[in-house]
Amino acid sequence: MVEIKQLQHDVDKFIQEFGGYWSPLSMLASIMEELGEIAREINALEKFKPRKDPNIDPRGKLPEEIGDCLFSLICLANTYEIDLDSALKSVVEKYRKRDSGRF
């Protein structure tokens, strides 16, 4: 299993090969765009807004769009030197404490 730290390193290496990172606001815009594409795929998958072409795979491009969003989030984290492994562990612990008696 690949660790998040390795993914951050791999994304950084890729980005450096292709000219460097965009500005943080451009990356944020990219994340928002990718979230919109995820929403479009879920709308189609859940049949709230069916596709114009019914021959497209019902799962559509959801895995690709989630991957695009994750890539963009990793880029933003790398720009601000955020260790996503530590950040995610902290968030899980926060939810564990906050919601321990909730569900």
MOPAC internal coordinates of N, CA, C and O (Angstrom, degrees):
PM7 1SCF
backbone

  N    0.0000 0     0.00 0     0.00 0    0    0    0
  C    1.4444 1     0.00 0     0.00 0    1    0    0
  C    1.5397 1   108.55 1     0.00 0    2    1    0
  O    1.2310 1   120.82 1   -45.77 1    3    2    1
  N    1.3118 1   116.05 1   134.23 1    3    2    1
  C    1.4551 1   121.70 1  -179.20 1    5    3    2
  C    1.5308 1   108.98 1   -83.55 1    6    5    3
  O    1.2310 1   120.76 1   -45.99 1    7    6    5
  N    1.3291 1   116.16 1   134.01 1    7    6    5
  C    1.4549 1   120.78 1   177.87 1    9    7    6
  C    1.5266 1   110.05 1   -81.95 1   10    9    7
  O    1.2310 1   121.35 1   -24.12 1   11   10    9
  N    1.3021 1   115.02 1   155.88 1   11   10    9
  C    1.4628 1   120.20 1   179.67 1   13   11   10
  C    1.5247 1   110.25 1   -59.60 1   14   13   11
  O    1.2310 1   120.67 1   141.10 1   15   14   13
  N    1.3348 1   116.33 1   -38.90 1   15   14   13
  C    1.4687 1   120.52 1   179.59 1   17   15   14
  C    1.5296 1   110.44 1   -57.21 1   18   17   15
  O    1.2310 1   120.41 1   139.73 1   19   18   17
  N    1.3425 1   116.82 1   -40.27 1   19   18   17
  C    1.4664 1   120.53 1   178.80 1   21   19   18
  C    1.5246 1   110.50 1   -67.97 1   22   21   19
  O    1.2310 1   120.31 1   140.46 1   23   22   21
  N    1.3303 1   117.01 1   -39.54 1   23   22   21
  C    1.4640 1   120.29 1   176.71 1   25   23   22
  C    1.5274 1   110.68 1   -61.50 1   26   25   23
  O    1.2310 1   120.85 1   137.75 1   27   26   25
  N    1.3397 1   115.98 1   -42.25 1   27   26   25
  C    1.4612 1   119.20 1   178.50 1   29   27   26
  C    1.5286 1   110.37 1   -61.58 1   30   29   27
  O    1.2310 1   120.60 1   138.95 1   31   30   29
  N    1.3199 1   116.45 1   -41.05 1   31   30   29
  C    1.4666 1   120.64 1   178.19 1   33   31   30
  C    1.5343 1   110.62 1   -64.47 1   34   33   31
  O    1.2310 1   120.54 1   135.27 1   35   34   33
  N    1.3216 1   116.58 1   -44.73 1   35   34   33
  C    1.4753 1   120.68 1  -178.78 1   37   35   34
  C    1.5275 1   111.29 1   -63.24 1   38   37   35
  O    1.2310 1   120.44 1   137.11 1   39   38   37
  N    1.3273 1   116.77 1   -42.89 1   39   38   37
  C    1.4667 1   120.84 1   178.63 1   41   39   38
  C    1.5251 1   109.44 1   -64.30 1   42   41   39
  O    1.2310 1   120.20 1   136.86 1   43   42   41
  N    1.3310 1   117.22 1   -43.14 1   43   42   41
  C    1.4668 1   120.41 1   179.42 1   45   43   42
  C    1.5259 1   111.09 1   -60.40 1   46   45   43
  O    1.2310 1   120.61 1   135.49 1   47   46   45
  N    1.3136 1   116.43 1   -44.51 1   47   46   45
  C    1.4700 1   120.47 1   179.16 1   49   47   46
  C    1.5295 1   110.55 1   -60.59 1   50   49   47
  O    1.2310 1   120.80 1   135.59 1   51   50   49
  N    1.3290 1   116.07 1   -44.41 1   51   50   49
  C    1.4633 1   120.98 1   178.95 1   53   51   50
  C    1.5268 1   110.75 1   -61.26 1   54   53   51
  O    1.2310 1   120.61 1   131.96 1   55   54   53
  N    1.3267 1   116.43 1   -48.04 1   55   54   53
  C    1.4630 1   121.22 1  -177.93 1   57   55   54
  C    1.5269 1   110.64 1   -61.79 1   58   57   55
  O    1.2310 1   120.18 1   138.05 1   59   58   57
  N    1.3191 1   117.26 1   -41.95 1   59   58   57
  C    1.4649 1   120.65 1   179.78 1   61   59   58
  C    1.5208 1   111.23 1   -63.16 1   62   61   59
  O    1.2310 1   120.23 1   145.71 1   63   62   61
  N    1.3327 1   117.16 1   -34.29 1   63   62   61
  C    1.4640 1   121.21 1   178.40 1   65   63   62
  C    1.5249 1   112.01 1   -67.94 1   66   65   63
  O    1.2310 1   120.42 1   155.24 1   67   66   65
  N    1.3276 1   116.80 1   -24.76 1   67   66   65
  C    1.4560 1   120.91 1  -175.38 1   69   67   66
  C    1.5254 1   113.38 1  -112.83 1   70   69   67
  O    1.2310 1   120.43 1  -149.92 1   71   70   69
  N    1.3242 1   116.79 1    30.08 1   71   70   69
  C    1.4545 1   119.36 1   169.80 1   73   71   70
  C    1.5001 1   117.67 1   102.79 1   74   73   71
  O    1.2310 1   119.00 1   177.07 1   75   74   73
  N    1.3001 1   119.52 1    -2.93 1   75   74   73
  C    1.4601 1   121.19 1   176.63 1   77   75   74
  C    1.5204 1   113.87 1    98.75 1   78   77   75
  O    1.2310 1   122.01 1    -3.83 1   79   78   77
  N    1.3044 1   113.75 1   176.17 1   79   78   77
  C    1.4610 1   121.34 1  -175.61 1   81   79   78
  C    1.5213 1   112.06 1   -77.50 1   82   81   79
  O    1.2310 1   121.24 1   -27.70 1   83   82   81
  N    1.3140 1   115.23 1   152.30 1   83   82   81
  C    1.4597 1   121.37 1   170.82 1   85   83   82
  C    1.5221 1   107.73 1   -74.76 1   86   85   83
  O    1.2310 1   120.66 1    -7.74 1   87   86   85
  N    1.3201 1   116.35 1   172.26 1   87   86   85
  C    1.4608 1   119.73 1   174.84 1   89   87   86
  C    1.5324 1   108.17 1   -66.83 1   90   89   87
  O    1.2310 1   120.10 1   -26.78 1   91   90   89
  N    1.3338 1   117.42 1   153.22 1   91   90   89
  C    1.4711 1   119.86 1   179.89 1   93   91   90
  C    1.5282 1   113.44 1   -54.87 1   94   93   91
  O    1.2310 1   119.67 1   140.36 1   95   94   93
  N    1.3214 1   118.24 1   -39.64 1   95   94   93
  C    1.4681 1   118.97 1   179.65 1   97   95   94
  C    1.5244 1   111.94 1   -67.63 1   98   97   95
  O    1.2310 1   120.22 1   145.80 1   99   98   97
  N    1.3247 1   117.18 1   -34.20 1   99   98   97
  C    1.4671 1   120.23 1   175.96 1  101   99   98
  C    1.5243 1   110.50 1   -67.58 1  102  101   99
  O    1.2310 1   120.95 1   141.72 1  103  102  101
  N    1.3289 1   115.79 1   -38.28 1  103  102  101
  C    1.4724 1   119.02 1   177.46 1  105  103  102
  C    1.5207 1   110.42 1   -66.46 1  106  105  103
  O    1.2310 1   120.22 1   140.58 1  107  106  105
  N    1.3273 1   117.19 1   -39.42 1  107  106  105
  C    1.4617 1   120.39 1   177.45 1  109  107  106
  C    1.5323 1   110.03 1   -62.42 1  110  109  107
  O    1.2310 1   120.26 1   138.18 1  111  110  109
  N    1.3248 1   117.10 1   -41.82 1  111  110  109
  C    1.4653 1   120.70 1   176.88 1  113  111  110
  C    1.5278 1   110.14 1   -61.24 1  114  113  111
  O    1.2310 1   120.45 1   140.75 1  115  114  113
  N    1.3282 1   116.74 1   -39.25 1  115  114  113
  C    1.4673 1   120.69 1   178.35 1  117  115  114
  C    1.5208 1   111.10 1   -63.81 1  118  117  115
  O    1.2310 1   120.63 1   138.25 1  119  118  117
  N    1.3349 1   116.40 1   -41.75 1  119  118  117
  C    1.4684 1   120.64 1   178.38 1  121  119  118
  C    1.5291 1   109.93 1   -61.70 1  122  121  119
  O    1.2310 1   120.39 1   135.99 1  123  122  121
  N    1.3200 1   116.85 1   -44.01 1  123  122  121
  C    1.4630 1   120.69 1   179.46 1  125  123  122
  C    1.5326 1   110.76 1   -63.09 1  126  125  123
  O    1.2310 1   120.68 1   139.31 1  127  126  125
  N    1.3245 1   116.31 1   -40.69 1  127  126  125
  C    1.4664 1   120.45 1   177.63 1  129  127  126
  C    1.5264 1   110.38 1   -62.22 1  130  129  127
  O    1.2310 1   120.63 1   135.65 1  131  130  129
  N    1.3278 1   116.41 1   -44.35 1  131  130  129
  C    1.4660 1   119.97 1   179.92 1  133  131  130
  C    1.5279 1   111.18 1   -64.83 1  134  133  131
  O    1.2310 1   119.95 1   142.16 1  135  134  133
  N    1.3358 1   117.70 1   -37.84 1  135  134  133
  C    1.4648 1   119.98 1   176.55 1  137  135  134
  C    1.5234 1   111.05 1   -62.49 1  138  137  135
  O    1.2310 1   120.62 1   142.32 1  139  138  137
  N    1.3361 1   116.43 1   -37.68 1  139  138  137
  C    1.4564 1   120.16 1   176.09 1  141  139  138
  C    1.5218 1   111.56 1   -62.57 1  142  141  139
  O    1.2310 1   120.70 1   141.76 1  143  142  141
  N    1.3333 1   116.28 1   -38.24 1  143  142  141
  C    1.4654 1   120.18 1   178.90 1  145  143  142
  C    1.5260 1   110.87 1   -69.94 1  146  145  143
  O    1.2310 1   120.36 1   145.09 1  147  146  145
  N    1.3264 1   116.92 1   -34.91 1  147  146  145
  C    1.4668 1   120.12 1   174.29 1  149  147  146
  C    1.5267 1   109.21 1   -63.73 1  150  149  147
  O    1.2310 1   120.47 1   135.91 1  151  150  149
  N    1.3222 1   116.72 1   -44.09 1  151  150  149
  C    1.4682 1   120.84 1   179.17 1  153  151  150
  C    1.5279 1   110.77 1   -59.72 1  154  153  151
  O    1.2310 1   120.35 1   137.00 1  155  154  153
  N    1.3289 1   116.93 1   -43.00 1  155  154  153
  C    1.4617 1   120.70 1   179.25 1  157  155  154
  C    1.5291 1   110.62 1   -60.76 1  158  157  155
  O    1.2310 1   120.44 1   136.88 1  159  158  157
  N    1.3241 1   116.77 1   -43.12 1  159  158  157
  C    1.4700 1   120.43 1  -179.49 1  161  159  158
  C    1.5347 1   111.19 1   -66.47 1  162  161  159
  O    1.2310 1   120.13 1   139.49 1  163  162  161
  N    1.3226 1   117.37 1   -40.51 1  163  162  161
  C    1.4713 1   119.86 1   178.99 1  165  163  162
  C    1.5230 1   110.55 1   -68.79 1  166  165  163
  O    1.2310 1   120.03 1   141.37 1  167  166  165
  N    1.3219 1   117.55 1   -38.63 1  167  166  165
  C    1.4704 1   120.21 1   175.30 1  169  167  166
  C    1.5183 1   110.81 1   -57.40 1  170  169  167
  O    1.2310 1   120.39 1   137.65 1  171  170  169
  N    1.3155 1   116.86 1   -42.35 1  171  170  169
  C    1.4677 1   120.35 1   179.36 1  173  171  170
  C    1.5294 1   110.71 1   -70.05 1  174  173  171
  O    1.2310 1   120.70 1   136.04 1  175  174  173
  N    1.3269 1   116.26 1   -43.96 1  175  174  173
  C    1.4642 1   120.81 1  -178.35 1  177  175  174
  C    1.5236 1   111.46 1   -62.64 1  178  177  175
  O    1.2310 1   120.36 1   141.20 1  179  178  177
  N    1.3239 1   116.91 1   -38.80 1  179  178  177
  C    1.4672 1   121.79 1  -179.11 1  181  179  178
  C    1.5290 1   112.84 1   -88.74 1  182  181  179
  O    1.2310 1   121.20 1  -176.91 1  183  182  181
  N    1.3286 1   115.32 1     3.09 1  183  182  181
  C    1.4632 1   123.45 1   175.65 1  185  183  182
  C    1.5276 1   114.02 1    65.09 1  186  185  183
  O    1.2310 1   120.43 1  -154.78 1  187  186  185
  N    1.3424 1   116.79 1    25.22 1  187  186  185
  C    1.4608 1   119.66 1   173.09 1  189  187  186
  C    1.5162 1   110.33 1   -78.73 1  190  189  187
  O    1.2310 1   121.27 1   147.41 1  191  190  189
  N    1.3190 1   115.17 1   -32.59 1  191  190  189
  C    1.4550 1   120.84 1   177.41 1  193  191  190
  C    1.5363 1   107.04 1  -141.62 1  194  193  191
  O    1.2310 1   120.61 1   -94.25 1  195  194  193
  N    1.3329 1   116.45 1    85.75 1  195  194  193
  C    1.4683 1   120.23 1  -175.77 1  197  195  194
  C    1.5327 1   112.51 1   -59.23 1  198  197  195
  O    1.2310 1   121.65 1   -26.39 1  199  198  197
  N    1.2964 1   114.45 1   153.61 1  199  198  197
  C    1.4628 1   120.86 1   177.73 1  201  199  198
  C    1.5238 1   110.08 1   -68.55 1  202  201  199
  O    1.2310 1   121.64 1   -28.16 1  203  202  201
  N    1.3256 1   114.46 1   151.84 1  203  202  201
  C    1.4673 1   119.30 1   175.75 1  205  203  202
  C    1.5204 1   110.19 1   -68.89 1  206  205  203
  O    1.2310 1   120.79 1   145.53 1  207  206  205
  N    1.3290 1   116.09 1   -34.47 1  207  206  205
  C    1.4653 1   121.56 1   179.30 1  209  207  206
  C    1.5302 1   108.51 1  -101.27 1  210  209  207
  O    1.2310 1   119.48 1   -75.36 1  211  210  209
  N    1.3372 1   118.59 1   104.64 1  211  210  209
  C    1.4642 1   121.32 1  -176.74 1  213  211  210
  C    1.5344 1   113.23 1   -70.87 1  214  213  211
  O    1.2310 1   119.66 1   171.52 1  215  214  213
  N    1.3257 1   118.25 1    -8.48 1  215  214  213
  C    1.4593 1   121.28 1  -178.85 1  217  215  214
  C    1.5291 1   113.28 1   -84.30 1  218  217  215
  O    1.2310 1   119.87 1   175.66 1  219  218  217
  N    1.3089 1   117.85 1    -4.34 1  219  218  217
  C    1.4657 1   121.30 1   179.40 1  221  219  218
  C    1.5198 1   109.15 1   -74.70 1  222  221  219
  O    1.2310 1   120.66 1   -39.51 1  223  222  221
  N    1.3170 1   116.35 1   140.49 1  223  222  221
  C    1.4621 1   123.61 1   178.71 1  225  223  222
  C    1.5316 1   109.82 1   -47.69 1  226  225  223
  O    1.2310 1   119.79 1   -50.05 1  227  226  225
  N    1.3406 1   118.00 1   129.95 1  227  226  225
  C    1.4642 1   120.60 1  -178.03 1  229  227  226
  C    1.5334 1   113.72 1   -56.15 1  230  229  227
  O    1.2310 1   120.07 1   147.88 1  231  230  229
  N    1.3321 1   117.47 1   -32.12 1  231  230  229
  C    1.4713 1   119.17 1   176.76 1  233  231  230
  C    1.5096 1   110.46 1   -73.45 1  234  233  231
  O    1.2310 1   120.82 1   163.60 1  235  234  233
  N    1.3206 1   116.05 1   -16.40 1  235  234  233
  C    1.4521 1   119.78 1   176.87 1  237  235  234
  C    1.5098 1   112.77 1    56.63 1  238  237  235
  O    1.2310 1   121.75 1    38.59 1  239  238  237
  N    1.2884 1   114.25 1  -141.41 1  239  238  237
  C    1.4469 1   121.03 1  -177.01 1  241  239  238
  C    1.5278 1   111.98 1  -107.16 1  242  241  239
  O    1.2310 1   120.19 1  -157.99 1  243  242  241
  N    1.3260 1   117.23 1    22.01 1  243  242  241
  C    1.4617 1   120.43 1  -176.45 1  245  243  242
  C    1.5288 1   112.91 1   -55.86 1  246  245  243
  O    1.2310 1   118.74 1   132.11 1  247  246  245
  N    1.3317 1   120.00 1   -47.89 1  247  246  245
  C    1.4745 1   118.43 1   178.99 1  249  247  246
  C    1.5391 1   112.41 1   -59.14 1  250  249  247
  O    1.2310 1   120.62 1   139.09 1  251  250  249
  N    1.3193 1   116.42 1   -40.91 1  251  250  249
  C    1.4670 1   120.41 1   178.69 1  253  251  250
  C    1.5290 1   111.13 1   -63.76 1  254  253  251
  O    1.2310 1   120.56 1   136.25 1  255  254  253
  N    1.3257 1   116.53 1   -43.75 1  255  254  253
  C    1.4681 1   120.25 1  -177.90 1  257  255  254
  C    1.5295 1   111.26 1   -67.16 1  258  257  255
  O    1.2310 1   120.19 1   141.18 1  259  258  257
  N    1.3393 1   117.24 1   -38.82 1  259  258  257
  C    1.4646 1   119.94 1   175.91 1  261  259  258
  C    1.5269 1   109.61 1   -64.91 1  262  261  259
  O    1.2310 1   120.49 1   139.74 1  263  262  261
  N    1.3291 1   116.68 1   -40.26 1  263  262  261
  C    1.4629 1   120.21 1   176.11 1  265  263  262
  C    1.5141 1   112.31 1   -61.64 1  266  265  263
  O    1.2310 1   120.36 1   138.27 1  267  266  265
  N    1.3333 1   116.92 1   -41.73 1  267  266  265
  C    1.4670 1   120.78 1   177.16 1  269  267  266
  C    1.5242 1   111.00 1   -60.40 1  270  269  267
  O    1.2310 1   120.66 1   137.37 1  271  270  269
  N    1.3240 1   116.35 1   -42.63 1  271  270  269
  C    1.4636 1   121.07 1  -179.46 1  273  271  270
  C    1.5308 1   109.97 1   -65.97 1  274  273  271
  O    1.2310 1   120.37 1   136.73 1  275  274  273
  N    1.3149 1   116.91 1   -43.27 1  275  274  273
  C    1.4642 1   121.01 1   178.78 1  277  275  274
  C    1.5235 1   110.54 1   -61.74 1  278  277  275
  O    1.2310 1   120.28 1   137.34 1  279  278  277
  N    1.3172 1   117.08 1   -42.66 1  279  278  277
  C    1.4651 1   121.73 1   177.58 1  281  279  278
  C    1.5283 1   109.93 1   -58.14 1  282  281  279
  O    1.2310 1   120.56 1   133.41 1  283  282  281
  N    1.3253 1   116.53 1   -46.59 1  283  282  281
  C    1.4638 1   120.78 1  -179.31 1  285  283  282
  C    1.5224 1   111.49 1   -64.91 1  286  285  283
  O    1.2310 1   119.97 1   140.77 1  287  286  285
  N    1.3279 1   117.65 1   -39.23 1  287  286  285
  C    1.4613 1   121.13 1   177.13 1  289  287  286
  C    1.5270 1   111.48 1   -64.86 1  290  289  287
  O    1.2310 1   120.63 1   140.07 1  291  290  289
  N    1.3236 1   116.41 1   -39.93 1  291  290  289
  C    1.4658 1   120.17 1   177.37 1  293  291  290
  C    1.5266 1   110.01 1   -63.43 1  294  293  291
  O    1.2310 1   120.30 1   138.85 1  295  294  293
  N    1.3215 1   117.02 1   -41.15 1  295  294  293
  C    1.4696 1   120.07 1   177.55 1  297  295  294
  C    1.5269 1   110.85 1   -59.33 1  298  297  295
  O    1.2310 1   120.11 1   135.57 1  299  298  297
  N    1.3180 1   117.40 1   -44.43 1  299  298  297
  C    1.4551 1   120.86 1  -179.92 1  301  299  298
  C    1.5341 1   110.53 1   -64.63 1  302  301  299
  O    1.2310 1   120.56 1   136.35 1  303  302  301
  N    1.3238 1   116.54 1   -43.65 1  303  302  301
  C    1.4677 1   120.61 1   178.28 1  305  303  302
  C    1.5280 1   110.53 1   -61.53 1  306  305  303
  O    1.2310 1   120.21 1   137.60 1  307  306  305
  N    1.3250 1   117.20 1   -42.40 1  307  306  305
  C    1.4602 1   120.26 1   179.27 1  309  307  306
  C    1.5219 1   111.26 1   -62.48 1  310  309  307
  O    1.2310 1   120.35 1   140.23 1  311  310  309
  N    1.3041 1   116.94 1   -39.77 1  311  310  309
  C    1.4677 1   120.93 1  -179.74 1  313  311  310
  C    1.5270 1   110.86 1   -59.36 1  314  313  311
  O    1.2310 1   120.76 1   139.72 1  315  314  313
  N    1.3285 1   116.16 1   -40.28 1  315  314  313
  C    1.4560 1   120.56 1  -179.07 1  317  315  314
  C    1.5381 1   112.90 1   -95.58 1  318  317  315
  O    1.2310 1   120.74 1  -169.01 1  319  318  317
  N    1.3369 1   116.19 1    10.99 1  319  318  317
  C    1.4669 1   122.87 1   178.30 1  321  319  318
  C    1.5266 1   112.28 1    54.33 1  322  321  319
  O    1.2310 1   121.32 1  -134.10 1  323  322  321
  N    1.3243 1   115.08 1    45.90 1  323  322  321
  C    1.4609 1   121.81 1   178.46 1  325  323  322
  C    1.5146 1   108.64 1   -95.37 1  326  325  323
  O    1.2310 1   120.55 1   -53.73 1  327  326  325
  N    1.3200 1   116.56 1   126.27 1  327  326  325
  C    1.4615 1   122.62 1   176.08 1  329  327  326
  C    1.5306 1   106.78 1   -80.80 1  330  329  327
  O    1.2310 1   120.50 1   -76.43 1  331  330  329
  N    1.3226 1   116.66 1   103.57 1  331  330  329
  C    1.4667 1   120.32 1  -175.53 1  333  331  330
  C    1.5159 1   112.79 1   -66.08 1  334  333  331
  O    1.2310 1   119.80 1   150.96 1  335  334  333
  N    1.3147 1   117.99 1   -29.04 1  335  334  333
  C    1.4569 1   120.74 1   177.55 1  337  335  334
  C    1.5281 1   109.65 1   -61.93 1  338  337  335
  O    1.2310 1   120.54 1   130.83 1  339  338  337
  N    1.3235 1   116.58 1   -49.17 1  339  338  337
  C    1.4654 1   120.83 1   178.77 1  341  339  338
  C    1.5244 1   110.97 1   -65.78 1  342  341  339
  O    1.2310 1   120.60 1   138.49 1  343  342  341
  N    1.3351 1   116.46 1   -41.51 1  343  342  341
  C    1.4644 1   120.54 1  -179.12 1  345  343  342
  C    1.5222 1   110.67 1   -61.55 1  346  345  343
  O    1.2310 1   120.24 1   135.40 1  347  346  345
  N    1.3214 1   117.15 1   -44.60 1  347  346  345
  C    1.4603 1   120.25 1  -178.80 1  349  347  346
  C    1.5272 1   111.42 1   -67.76 1  350  349  347
  O    1.2310 1   120.38 1   138.77 1  351  350  349
  N    1.3287 1   116.87 1   -41.23 1  351  350  349
  C    1.4651 1   119.90 1   177.88 1  353  351  350
  C    1.5312 1   110.34 1   -61.37 1  354  353  351
  O    1.2310 1   120.20 1   139.16 1  355  354  353
  N    1.3207 1   117.23 1   -40.84 1  355  354  353
  C    1.4661 1   121.15 1   178.83 1  357  355  354
  C    1.5208 1   111.16 1   -63.76 1  358  357  355
  O    1.2310 1   120.46 1   138.86 1  359  358  357
  N    1.3222 1   116.73 1   -41.14 1  359  358  357
  C    1.4698 1   120.64 1  -179.75 1  361  359  358
  C    1.5232 1   110.73 1   -66.79 1  362  361  359
  O    1.2310 1   120.06 1   138.05 1  363  362  361
  N    1.3290 1   117.48 1   -41.95 1  363  362  361
  C    1.4678 1   120.22 1   178.93 1  365  363  362
  C    1.5286 1   109.58 1   -62.19 1  366  365  363
  O    1.2310 1   120.45 1   137.18 1  367  366  365
  N    1.3273 1   116.74 1   -42.82 1  367  366  365
  C    1.4687 1   120.10 1   178.68 1  369  367  366
  C    1.5256 1   110.73 1   -64.28 1  370  369  367
  O    1.2310 1   120.20 1   139.59 1  371  370  369
  N    1.3288 1   117.23 1   -40.41 1  371  370  369
  C    1.4679 1   121.15 1   177.95 1  373  371  370
  C    1.5272 1   110.36 1   -59.42 1  374  373  371
  O    1.2310 1   120.35 1   133.19 1  375  374  373
  N    1.3441 1   116.94 1   -46.81 1  375  374  373
  C    1.4614 1   120.31 1   179.75 1  377  375  374
  C    1.5277 1   111.14 1   -66.67 1  378  377  375
  O    1.2310 1   120.84 1   142.84 1  379  378  377
  N    1.3387 1   116.01 1   -37.16 1  379  378  377
  C    1.4615 1   119.77 1   179.90 1  381  379  378
  C    1.5288 1   110.11 1   -60.86 1  382  381  379
  O    1.2310 1   120.29 1   134.23 1  383  382  381
  N    1.3188 1   117.04 1   -45.77 1  383  382  381
  C    1.4680 1   120.96 1   179.75 1  385  383  382
  C    1.5238 1   111.20 1   -68.88 1  386  385  383
  O    1.2310 1   120.80 1   133.49 1  387  386  385
  N    1.3221 1   116.08 1   -46.51 1  387  386  385
  C    1.4566 1   120.89 1  -175.03 1  389  387  386
  C    1.5228 1   112.26 1   -66.92 1  390  389  387
  O    1.2310 1   120.70 1   141.60 1  391  390  389
  N    1.3161 1   116.27 1   -38.40 1  391  390  389
  C    1.4653 1   120.48 1  -171.22 1  393  391  390
  C    1.5210 1   113.10 1  -107.90 1  394  393  391
  O    1.2310 1   119.49 1  -165.87 1  395  394  393
  N    1.3339 1   118.58 1    14.13 1  395  394  393
  C    1.4668 1   120.68 1  -174.33 1  397  395  394
  C    1.5277 1   113.06 1   -58.23 1  398  397  395
  O    1.2310 1   119.33 1   145.95 1  399  398  397
  N    1.3087 1   118.88 1   -34.05 1  399  398  397
  C    1.4639 1   120.69 1   179.53 1  401  399  398
  C    1.5108 1   113.24 1  -109.01 1  402  401  399
  O    1.2310 1   121.15 1  -169.70 1  403  402  401
  N    1.3120 1   115.40 1    10.30 1  403  402  401
  C    1.4728 1   119.73 1  -172.26 1  405  403  402
  C    1.5178 1   113.48 1   -87.02 1  406  405  403
  O    1.2310 1   119.63 1   143.49 1  407  406  405
  N    1.3160 1   118.31 1   -36.51 1  407  406  405
  C    1.4724 1   120.67 1  -174.21 1  409  407  406
  C    1.5098 1   110.93 1  -115.88 1  410  409  407
  O    1.2310 1   120.10 1   180.00 1  411  410  409

